[in-house]
């Protein structure tokens, strides 16, 4: 018994060495620290950093910096940079690249201009030590980015500008580090610059030319192996970090570059993106934050007045330099005070790159222990300041967005957005469901409903039981992206009638259908199912044909008829297309009339959709074939059609799916039938002439089909 207690006491000796116990303790810290400190309005990030201080070697010495903690910490740091690149709205980033460039210059030059005189004249360090320490002021780590992501303001332009500036300033500082180290060792010659330039060109070529192509090929070949996608992405991240390191840069640059390279291949609403964020925010990133806290040695403040003076000077200089950069950015680009505070919060935390610069300089003998200790205090204080500033600014922006963007009409639209996905064959649903999850607004409380209509025959009861079991599997896909999916299996004599009935029962406003099969002669005479659905359901209908993987798209091509902007469903399809554009980081090209294009631009600006649309005038619908010369096989074609008697209806739209299939056989395509302003279906038809007109239309179609047969012969 005594041996047992001795063994138990040995296991709990500080610092803990049992890997299982160490991992358990860190998990409890990750779980409890944010919850406890949130009660006193301290951000969860600060809770994790303070916890690291307490349990670290300079606190109660419960844990020491082991190789395992170092590994998880490195993964967490790379994860932060990778997610920052992955979540970046590339459409917005392309529009604000000049702003990012200017902010990157400000956030690099202001701290450097403040830090060098302070270190050189006030603290009395030599040129190399002063310049290296001042360059450390210019670096920043996106430590508080998880706050922005969690609160849902990561799409704000201020975030895009700050993230873009981060990569610029950190790259510049790390190049300065390489230059100073080369100067210290006497290697700063032509060979140094040639080697650095060549390595940067090779690294950039691999990251932005080779990696996207390899990733696209892998995702296509193993489309159903979803777990393999996540492992592949992690491999790309760490391989990119390694390549950056051997190129003379820091690994964080490689991780961020990996996020940018994979940005358009991983939609923000996909299951893969959900897995990446969940595992990172739950495990790896908290590990990094705890490890940052474990570096902080509070005792250095008591080691003498010089250490305290240097710590205060370095901290004030770093914070003031970053505030100046945020202030001038706000002044030039006319941002709000909340956006200025958000830029300051995101860019004021010093951790990863700062540690890299100072530790390398300390080991090389360029800087002394006082600078090292002062930097550790700077990391703690700036991390706290950054977290408070970011959370406060994010909440202000979030409240502003809710008041300015969500007017009563939009709230009503979100509350009533209910997507119905009828399927004939559950095997073909994968791409349709993936597309549906992309365009669904996450703010909408309604689920996605998957419907299967079983024929009312002798084996209907047996079929509906098996259908319900198969449909249950698709709830897992929704759960993977935290979207509720409902399933309905119903019996009806006519599939079109069943879809119409259920769409009214659940009050769906968007129906997504698979592409219709080519109708035979009997269907030509009795009426095709797809047109029965279109003409009898007053909803927004999207008919989709996805033969190729969705990641193959390079552009979204929208084709509209004149007066398409006058239809009731105009705003709905425009919002869905812009959301799809943002999810896949694809440009939008519009073929249509000038008034429709102007209406699209106006609505995009009103709703702050962060999307730009290219325009090509197209009004000659009799020469529809001409468009095939302007559209590539890797474009997603979206044609905005209309029902008969609608204001934007043209005779050419009759049997438009057949024409689109004929001219654009190699494209993924969507045909949209927007909701009209009024009921234009059987209620408005002349009862006496409706059956006659339908019969005449069927006979005409039959005649055309027979004529085609003789032509073929």
HELIX and SHEET records of a PDB file:
HELIX    1   1 UNK A    2  UNK A   11  1                                  10    
HELIX    2   2 UNK A   19  UNK A   38  1                                  20    
HELIX    3   3 UNK A   44  UNK A   55  1                                  12    
HELIX    4   4 UNK A   67  UNK A   87  1                                  21    
HELIX    5   5 UNK A   90  UNK A   95  1                                   6    
HELIX    6   6 UNK A   97  UNK A  117  1                                  21    
HELIX    7   7 UNK A  118  UNK A  122  3                                   5    
HELIX    8   8 UNK A  127  UNK A  138  1                                  12    
HELIX    9   9 UNK A  145  UNK A  151  1                                   7    
HELIX   10  10 UNK A  157  UNK A  184  1                                  28    
HELIX   11  11 UNK A  190  UNK A  205  1                                  16    
HELIX   12  12 UNK A  206  UNK A  210  3                                   5    
HELIX   13  13 UNK A  211  UNK A  221  1                                  11    
HELIX   14  14 UNK A  226  UNK A  246  1                                  21    
HELIX   15  15 UNK A  251  UNK A  262  1                                  12    
HELIX   16  16 UNK A  263  UNK A  265  5                                   3    
HELIX   17  17 UNK A  271  UNK A  279  1                                   9    
HELIX   18  18 UNK A  280  UNK A  284  3                                   5    
HELIX   19  19 UNK A  285  UNK A  295  1                                  11    
HELIX   20  20 UNK A  298  UNK A  303  5                                   6    
HELIX   21  21 UNK A  305  UNK A  333  1                                  29    
HELIX   22  22 UNK A  337  UNK A  347  1                                  11    
HELIX   23  23 UNK A  352  UNK A  363  1                                  12    
HELIX   24  24 UNK A  369  UNK A  405  1                                  37    
HELIX   25  25 UNK A  408  UNK A  416  1                                   9    
HELIX   26  26 UNK A  426  UNK A  428  5                                   3    
HELIX   27  27 UNK A  429  UNK A  439  1                                  11    
HELIX   28  28 UNK A  460  UNK A  472  1                                  13    
HELIX   29  29 UNK A  474  UNK A  480  1                                   7    
HELIX   30  30 UNK A  495  UNK A  505  1                                  11    
HELIX   31  31 UNK A  521  UNK A  526  1                                   6    
HELIX   32  32 UNK A  529  UNK A  536  1                                   8    
HELIX   33  33 UNK A  550  UNK A  552  5                                   3    
HELIX   34  34 UNK A  564  UNK A  566  5                                   3    
HELIX   35  35 UNK A  570  UNK A  584  1                                  15    
HELIX   36  36 UNK A  594  UNK A  606  1                                  13    
HELIX   37  37 UNK A  621  UNK A  629  5                                   9    
HELIX   38  38 UNK A  651  UNK A  653  5                                   3    
HELIX   39  39 UNK A  656  UNK A  663  1                                   8    
HELIX   40  40 UNK A  682  UNK A  684  5                                   3    
HELIX   41  41 UNK A  687  UNK A  712  1                                  26    
SHEET    1   A10 UNK A 485  UNK A 492  0                                        
SHEET    2   A10 UNK A 448  UNK A 455  1                                        
SHEET    3   A10 UNK A 419  UNK A 422  1                                        
SHEET    4   A10 UNK A 510  UNK A 514  1                                        
SHEET    5   A10 UNK A 540  UNK A 545  1                                        
SHEET    6   A10 UNK A 668  UNK A 673 -1                                        
SHEET    7   A10 UNK A 635  UNK A 641  1                                        
SHEET    8   A10 UNK A 555  UNK A 560  1                                        
SHEET    9   A10 UNK A 587  UNK A 592  1                                        
SHEET   10   A10 UNK A 613  UNK A 617  1                                        
END                                                                             
